[in-house]
Amino acid sequence: MLKPAWTGNASRLMSRLEGKVLVAQGGGPTAVINQSIVGVTLEARKFSQVSAVYGAIHGVRGILEEDFIDLTRETSNNLEQVAATSSSALMSTRDKPDEEYCARMFKVMQKHDIRYFFYVGGNDSSDTVRIVNEQAEAARYDFRAIHIPKTIDNDLAVNDHCPGFGSAARFVAQAFMGLNLDNRALPGVLIGVVMGRHAGFLTAASALARKYVDDGPHLVYVPERPFSIEKFLADVDRVYKEHGRCIVAVSEGIQDEKGESIAGKLAKEVERDAHGNIQLSGTGALGDLLGDEVKTKLKIKRVRSDTFGYLQRSFLGVVSNRDAREAREVGEIAVQYAMWDNVDGSVVIRRPVLNYSASYDLVPIREVAAKTRHMPDDFLAADGNHVTPAFLGYCRPLVGSDFPEPHRLRAPRVPKIRG
């Protein structure tokens, strides 16, 4: 069992911490993030020491601006409807708070008698929780801060997987099913670019689309393996000659052996985001550049590329039932740790059995904060252009129990009549 972050007053363990709950969402939206918010809200409203449950609009920026809504007064029926709706109901932010930013947030929370803070988000959000919690400890302010995992990239340390990933992976796999069916009907080369700057889990999920031996994606490239233009062209050429077509799944964050972004390497001009990173999502640049390489070097005429962009994050109706259930539970579990055990930390998901089962734990926030998890080596093929059965076994339960599969006509061909 984790101990409270500050133990200067031993009586804290014996008395209830009374005050308000504040919940917020940070980073990219997902198809199931609202399940976590509703899980926090409904669970927190069960505890008599909670005087109100507030939601911060636009994450940490909303805390600074005191832009709160009173979720204590929201109906359970509407909360359940919101839970089943994709994207961030409380809206989100890309603000990355530093110490000074968090200090101002903490003052606002003190002013409103916020005693429990739940922040649903990824790597940066977990670090925000760490900073705010340390400031509360320094101020001897009785306070519980818990990070609730969320990210479609599936790259949070310690976690077996993250809420949001299963639904996004389901979307990616089903999208590649459709692309494969289209490409089989009208053959050519199709390049699909999937989100993932540092981790390739989401791109790797495209491999779930394969049912028949000649199904695509035939090639899968992720940031964890160095990408070579020359080897890529050789791979495409080989597959195209074998099948008369080729489908490629590629992470937006692929890089060469020196760590240089392939998108930046091929582009004449590059866009950069607010943090100075090369703009990858939604530009379409990488797919077009790789497609041009195939057309120019391999002389294949029918080459197309699709960049999934934001589609994969919050696509309503493509939701993993298991992902939705676990997203709800991490919100509930976070409240239970804070209320019953009087501890801080980060909720993590573990997989205790080989087939599939999810269990939850709370770990010190420093084990998760600002860290990035990558795909294990045993998930990636040795030649660097596909995934292994180990990854398929890992990923398949996460996309839901009702995951669809394509079918082909099995009727025999009619013999040709000669003469």
SULFENNOR-V522866 format. One line per field, one symbol per residue. ss: DSSP state (A for helix, B for strand, O for the rest). phi: phi as a letter, one per 30 degrees, with the letter a starting at -180 (. if undefined). Layout:
BEGIN
ss->???
phi->???
END
This chain:
BEGIN
ss->OOOOOOOOOAAAAOOOOOBBBBBBBOOOOOOOAAAAAAAAAAAAOOOOOBBBBBBBOOAAAAAAOOOBBBAAAOOAAAAAAAAOOOOOOOOOOOOOOOAAAAAAAAAAAAAOOBBBBBBBBOAAAAAAAAAAAAAAAAOOOOOBBBBBBOOOOOOOOOOOOOOOAAAAAAAAAAAAAAAAAAAAAOOOBBBBBBOOOOOOAAAAAAAAAOOOOOOOOOBBBOOOOOOOAAAAAAAAAAAAAAAOOBBBBBBOOOBOOOOOBAAAAAOOOOOBOOOOOBOOOOOOAAAAAAAAAAAAAAOOOOBBBBBOAAAAOOOOOOOOAAAAAAAAAAAAAAAAAAAAAOOOBBBBBBOOOOOOOOBBBBBOAAAOOOOOOOOOAAABOOOOOOBOAAAAAAAAAAAOOOOOOOOOOOOOOOOOOOO
phi->.dcedbcdbddedccdcclccbbbbbiddbdbddddddedddddddcddcdacccddihddddedhccccddcdddddddddedcdicddibacdcdcedddddeddddddchdcbbcbcacdddddddedddddddddhcdabbbdcdaaddicddiddabejdedddddddddddddddddddbdlcbccccekdcbceddddeddddbcdcdcddbbbbddbecceddeddddddddddciaacccbddcebddcidddddddddbbcbddcidddcdididddddddddddddcicdcbbbbcdhdeddbddjcbddddddddddddddeddddddchbckbdbccbdbddaacbbbbceeddcehcbccddeddcdddibacceddedddedddjdcddbdbcdcddddddcdi
END
